[in-house]
Amino acid sequence: MRASRLLSLLLLLQTRGRMTATELARELEVSVRTVYRDVEALSSAGVPVYSDRGPAGGYRLLDGYRTRLNGLTAEEASSLFLAALPGPATQLGLGEVAANAELKLLAALPPEPRSHATRMRERFHLDVPGWYRGADEAPFLTEVSEAVWDQRPLRMTYRRWGPRDVERVAEPYGLVLKGGSWYMVAAVGGGEPRTYRVSRIVSAEVLGGRFERPAGFDLAAFWERYATDFRRRMYTAEAVVRVAPGVEGLLRYTVGDDAADVALAGAGEPDERGWAVVRLPIESVRHAHWLLLRLGTDIEVLEPPELRAMMAETAAALVTLYGEAGG
């Protein structure tokens, strides 16, 4: 523990320059007296730590005393810190590890790339989950990540859609973070890889032994194929609708980019009022009814007949609920 703290103290001085004992104690979460002892230990080990007295004083290293990471440009260094995701790292139990790795990288960078990386971290922040929803609660993420890393089977109870939970012994190949939700890619019983939402795992146990990952398995390529196929399977029907001019952005926000792109790409010529007929991919009539009501009078459903009837029934019910205008 002390060796790790001494290294952290050294890297803090390399990264930030002069720091007071109080600042070091706050960063390391120790007492000021402990900082005094640690600085003395570093000095005894031959590390050139100097103390400047006075109001602007503090501890610092001899100029030029640092390990440089050669071959890393300012832009490359910046991209590393832009890619940092502290929330997911913490979920995986790697928050402290990630923070230490970042500190070591900063300490190793020459001055110019280090300043670029620091500015990048100060000016950009990645927030993974979408609006109006937080990240999934995944209480067994640590067990899953351990099984993935060590190539160990995972016995789990999984909550599928429906009334029954299922027991599975899975061979986890990888983890994917999508929109604030963790997904495990795993095979069961020697079958093809499938995806499991980690938040639906209600119990998990990492088993002994090891499994062999399929030769050449590419997690990123698998996920891209899965996502493409998922979108294709999600849209099982089509609606023909008239949309008012200027509502393309609202349509995209309401039904999603994939469906909006298909619809707008095949839009017919606008009429004299600027309205255009589009063929909109939908998941189901009921789901489309719920979505398209958000667009109010900026959209008219033409087909299928059952969707048009549902829209009309809802409009009539709203008139009854709120009364005639001015009534």
N, C-alpha and C positions, 0 to 999 in steps of 0.2 A: 504493500500500500504506500509506504513512504517513498520507495523508488519511483513509483508512478507519479506521486505528488511532486517530487524533485524535478522530474522531467517536465511536468506541466508548468512548474514555476519557471524553468529555463526557457521553455517555448513562449510563455507569456512575455518574458523580457525581450526575447528575440523579435516577437511580433509587434509589440506595442512600444518598445523603447523604455524610457524611464517610468517606473511605477513606484508608488509609496508602499510601505509595509501594510498600511490599512487597505489599499486597493488590492494588493496581492492576497491578503487574508480574505477579503470579500469574494474574490474570484475563486479561490481554492476552498472556501468554506472551512477555514481553520482560524485559530486565534493569531493575533499579531505576534505573540511570543513564539508560536510554532514557525511563523515565517522567519523570524530572527534565526532560529536554530537551523532551518532549512537553507537559508542563505549562507550561513557559516559552513554547513556541510558541503555545499557546492563549491565554495571558495577553497575548502580544504582539499577537495578533489581536483583542483586545478582549473576550475571554471573562472574566468576573469570577471567576477561580479564586483562592482564598485558602488560605494555609497556616497551620494552627494548630500550635503547638509543644507539646511536653510528651508524657507517656505516653498521653494520650487524644487526641493531635493527629492531623493528617492533612490532606488536601486536601478542600476543599468549595467549592461554588458559592454565590454571593450568593443569599440567600433570595429566592424568587420567580422566579429565572432558569430558566425552562423553557418549552418549547412545550406548550401544552395541546391535547388532542384534545377538541373540544367536542361535546356531544350524546350522549356515551356514558355510559349509566347503570352503576352498580356491577354489576348483574346481567348486563348485556351484556358488560362487560369480563371478568367471571368466566367467562362461557361461552366466550369466545375462548381462554382458557388451558386450559379443560377439553377443548377440541377438539384441542389440540396433540398430534401423534403423532411424537415425535422419532425413533423407530425407522424408520418408513416414510419420513420426510423424509430421513434419512441414506441409506437405500437408493436414493432418487431423486437423490442427490448434492446435496441441498438442506439438509443438516444445519446448516452454518454460516450459510446464508442465513436459515433458519428461526429460529436462535438470535439473529441480529442483528435480525430483524424483531420478535421478542418483546421484545428489549431496547429497541428504539425505541418500541414500543407502551407499555411500562411507563413509559418516560421521559416520554412525552407525556400520560399520564393524570394528572388531578388527584389529590390525595392520597387521597380516599375510595375512588374506583373502583380506584386502584392497590392499596390495602390489601386490597380484596375479591379482586382478581385474584391477588395474592400468596398469600393464604390458600387460594384454590381450588387453585393449583398445588401448594402444600405438602400439601394434604389429600386430593387425588384424583389417581389415576394410571391411565391407560388402557393395558392390556396386550392387544394385539389377538389373538395366536394363542391357540388353545384349549390346555387341559391336555394333557400327554403328547405334545406335538408343538411343534416350533419353527416359525419362519417359513420359507417356501420359500427355497432358494438360487436366486437369479435373476441370473446373471452378466451378462445382457444387458439388465437393466432400464434402465440409463442410455441405451442406444441406443433402446430402445422409447419411453422418455419424451421423448427428443429428437425422434423422428419424430412423436409425438403433438402435441407443442407447436408444432413448425414446420410441421405438415401436409405431411410428406415421406413418400414411399413407403419401405417397409422390406422389403428382401430377407432372407428368413430360411429356415433349415432347422429344421423343426418335428418333434418326436418324438411321433407319435400313439401311441395304444394299438395294439400290434401290432409286427411285426418291422421295418417299413420307416419311415424318415424321409421327409418330403416337403419339396419346395422350394416356397416361396410368395413372391409379391410382394404385400404387404398395404398397405392404406391405413388406418392406425390412427386411430380416432376418439376413443379414450379409454382410461384405465386405471382398474381397480377393485380395491380391496384388500378381500378377503373371507377372514376367519378366518386371517390371516397369509399368504395366498397372493395374488399379483398376477395379474390377468386383463386381457388386452388385448382390447378390442372393435374389430374391424377388418373391412373388406370386402376381398374378393379378386376381381379380374376383373370389377368392377362389380356383384357379387352383393349379397345381403343381408348385413348385419352379422352376424358370428359371434364367438364368444369363443375365446380362445387362452390357455392357462395359460403365463405368462411363464417359469416354471421349466423348461418343456419345449422352449424355444427353445435350440438347440445352436449356432447361429451367426446373426449378424445384421449387416446393413450398411444404414446410412441412405443412401438414394439421392438424387440431385439432382432438381430440379423440385419442384413442389407439386401437391397434389390438393385438390379442393374438397369440404369436408364437406357432406353433404346438408342442405338448408335445413330448419331446425326440428328437427334431430336432438337428442334429449334423452337424455343418457347415463344419468341416474338412472332415467328412465322405462323405457328399454330394459332396464336391469339388473333392475328389478323384474319386468317381464314375463318375462325370461329365467329368473329364479329361480323364479317361479311355475310356468312351464312345465317347468322341470327337475324340480321336486318331483313334478309330475303324471306325468312320464315315468318317474321313478325307481321309483314304486310300481306295478308291473305285475301284481301278483297280490294275493290276500287269504287270510288264515288265520283260522279260527275257533278261539278258545282260551278256556279258563276261567282266570280269574285270582283269586288269593286276596285276601281283604280287606287293605287297608292297604299294597298294593304299587304304588299308582298312581305314586308318585314314582320308584320303581325302574324301573317300566315306561317311564316318560317318559325316564329317564336311559339306558335300554338301547336303545330303538328310536327315540328322537328325539321332539321335540315334535309335529311334523306328524302322524306316524302315531299317536301316543298320543292326540292331541286327537280324531282321527276315531274311534278305537276306543272311547274313554271316553264320547264324546257319544252313541254308539249302544248303550251297554251295556244288557244285559237286567236284569231284577230279580234281586237276589242270592238264592241259595238259603238253606236253613236254616243253613248254615255260613258264609254271607257271601260265597261265591264267585259271580262273575258271568261270563256269557258275552259276549265281545266279538268283533267282526269287525275284524281288524288288517290294515291295508295292509302289504304286504311287497314287497321288491325281487325276490326269487326264493326258491324253496324252500331252496336251499343256504344262502343268506345268512340266511334266517330261522332255520334250524337252528343256525347259529353264534351268532346273537344270543340266541335264546330259551333256549339251554342255560345262559346266565348267570343266569337266574331260578330255576334249580333246581326244587325241588318247589313253588314258588309259582305255577306255571303248568302247564296241561295242554293239549296240542294236540289238538283234535278233528278238524279238517280243515285241509288236504287229506290224504288217506290216506298219500301218500308222505312228507309231513313228519312225520306221527305215527309212521310206521314208522322213519324216521331217528332220531327222538328215542328211541324204544324201543330201537333197536339200540345207540345210544350209551350209554343207561342200563345195558343188559346188559353192555356192554364195560367200563364203569366198575366194575360189581360184580365181574366177573372179574379186573380189574386189582387192585382193593383187597381182594377177598375178602369173604366174609360178615362181618357185624358180629360181633365177638367171636371170629372164627376165627383 
